[in-house]
Amino acid sequence: MVGDVEFVGQFPIGGPDRWRQIIDNLAHLVATLDRSFVPEVEAILGPSPEWFQPETAG
């Protein structure tokens, strides 16, 4: 049960095209958070410690 909604089974995601759409949407969400949310957190808490080296694609 999540909130007032009971999940009794898995959601049928579909085929490869639907998976691609899901991945594209998640990539867009992450990029948006990197541009907005991360700078807001760093403005409040300061930058990450020097020892923290996140992996980047590229």
C-alpha positions as CSV (number, residue, x, y, z in Angstrom):
1,M,0.0,0.0,0.0
2,V,1.4,3.4,-1.0
3,G,-0.7,6.2,0.3
4,D,-4.3,5.2,-0.4
5,V,-3.4,3.1,-3.4
6,E,-2.8,-0.6,-3.2
7,F,-0.5,-2.1,-5.8
8,V,-1.5,-5.8,-6.4
9,G,0.9,-6.5,-9.3
10,Q,3.5,-5.2,-11.6
11,F,2.8,-2.4,-14.1
12,P,3.2,-3.7,-17.7
13,I,5.9,-1.5,-19.1
14,G,5.8,-2.7,-22.7
15,G,8.4,-3.2,-25.4
16,P,11.7,-1.6,-26.3
17,D,10.1,1.7,-27.5
18,R,8.4,2.2,-24.2
19,W,11.7,1.4,-22.3
20,R,13.5,4.0,-24.5
21,Q,10.9,6.5,-23.5
22,I,11.3,5.8,-19.8
23,I,15.1,6.0,-20.1
24,D,14.9,9.3,-22.0
25,N,12.5,10.7,-19.4
26,L,14.7,9.7,-16.5
27,A,17.8,11.2,-18.3
28,H,15.9,14.5,-18.7
29,L,14.9,14.5,-15.0
30,V,18.5,13.9,-13.9
31,A,19.8,16.7,-16.2
32,T,17.1,19.1,-14.8
33,L,18.0,18.2,-11.2
34,D,21.7,18.7,-12.0
35,R,21.0,22.2,-13.3
36,S,18.6,23.3,-10.5
37,F,18.6,21.1,-7.4
38,V,22.3,20.4,-7.0
39,P,23.3,24.1,-7.1
40,E,20.6,25.0,-4.6
41,V,21.9,22.3,-2.2
42,E,25.5,23.4,-2.7
43,A,24.4,27.0,-2.0
44,I,23.0,26.0,1.3
45,L,25.5,23.3,2.4
46,G,28.6,24.2,0.5
47,P,30.5,22.1,-2.1
48,S,31.1,18.4,-1.8
49,P,34.2,17.3,0.1
50,E,37.4,17.2,-1.9
51,W,37.6,13.4,-1.5
52,F,34.3,13.0,-3.3
53,Q,34.8,12.3,-7.0
54,P,31.5,11.4,-8.7
55,E,31.7,9.4,-11.8
56,T,30.7,11.2,-15.0
57,A,29.7,9.9,-18.4
58,G,31.9,11.0,-21.2
